[in-house]
Amino acid sequence: MIGHGFMGAAHSVGWRQAPAAFDLPDSVEMAVLVGRNAAAASAAAAKWGWAESATDWREVIARDDIDIVDIVTPGDSHAEIAIAALEAGKHVLCEKPLANSVAEASAMDVAAQLAAGRGVRSMVGFTYRRVPAVTLLRDLVASGAVGEVRQVRAAYRQDWLVDENEPLAWRLQKEHAGSGALGDIGAHIIDLAQFVTGQSVDSVTGVVETLVKQRPLPQSGPGSSGLSGVAGAGFGDVTVDDLALFTGRLSSRALASFEATRFATGRKNQLTIEVSGDRGALAFDLEDLNSLQLYDRTAPDDRQGFTRILVTEPVHPYVSGWWPAGHLLGYEHGFSHQAKDFVEAIVRGEDPRPSFADGLGVQRVLDAVEQSSARDSAWVSVTEPAL
Ligand code: SOE
């Protein structure tokens, strides 16, 4: 695993628990954790259960005893590491967003397709697909539970930038993060909207805004989580968006609204998605992640209303690996489901989803939203070449 910030911790828990919860077709050894700072990497490796630590990712991907490379660094290094690892014959799991630009994501997709021809697999870490209630939502939409999809409403809302003195973490710098709320959390809801409907976002209109243009520089370089830090002397420019509001037209011509914000005061990490169709509706809220709300228009008149499905039963996706019926799962379980699905795909010789092509598709939507915002919110086709 390369990187060891917040996502490194989450992925480590996933890798550690997946073989215990699920009957994987091969063993998983957490071999090496790589970080630039030797002492920090060594401490993280000890804390999260990696056998060794190292500082040079190139040396590690050249090792014969490494089969999988998991990339959890900021977006500015995804393309370089992923392409090198795929060329070295390693299966690659890369954190979202796939890259910082469409050009980088395209190069990664090309490398992934060439590697797939040699039996080398790749996947992008849109982990929320693997929250059982989200997987169930997708399955129910596919089975016709809501009928024809007419509208999707998706929002990912955080508030960690409301304080204007919050320091300039790497997530606020375009050269490291690519974009702000748009790419960091907007990418998740674009992926989810496409995943649960089975449709692509074909065109968008939107606006992105940077509300606080300068922030205190962090005390000792950007913190590794990119989410917090201690303010030091001086100020620097915020070069990414703070919030993004956009509308997408799906391939069926249904409309989807998206809200990605770090300024939703009081909302710490709220992700909601609602799919409305001519037969019913389904709604998911990450703050209540063990359940799903179903509305069935065909139910008798005296029983109309959203009903809560508790997604805690062995029949539900992934749940049978964990606790007896009715016992709850949390944020971290999605990372185990991701590790499980990736290992299974590798051993079965299948290309896992979300693929780098899926990641590139999301990147194109992100790019189109920025283009739309720069053009007074004009509609922009997602396949349109960058300006
Ligand atoms: C920060 O906004 C962040 O950690 C995202 O980068 C993750 O993808 C999301 O799961 C939680 O919030």
Residues whose N, C-alpha, C, O or C-beta is under 5 A from the ligand:
A	BS01	SOE	D184
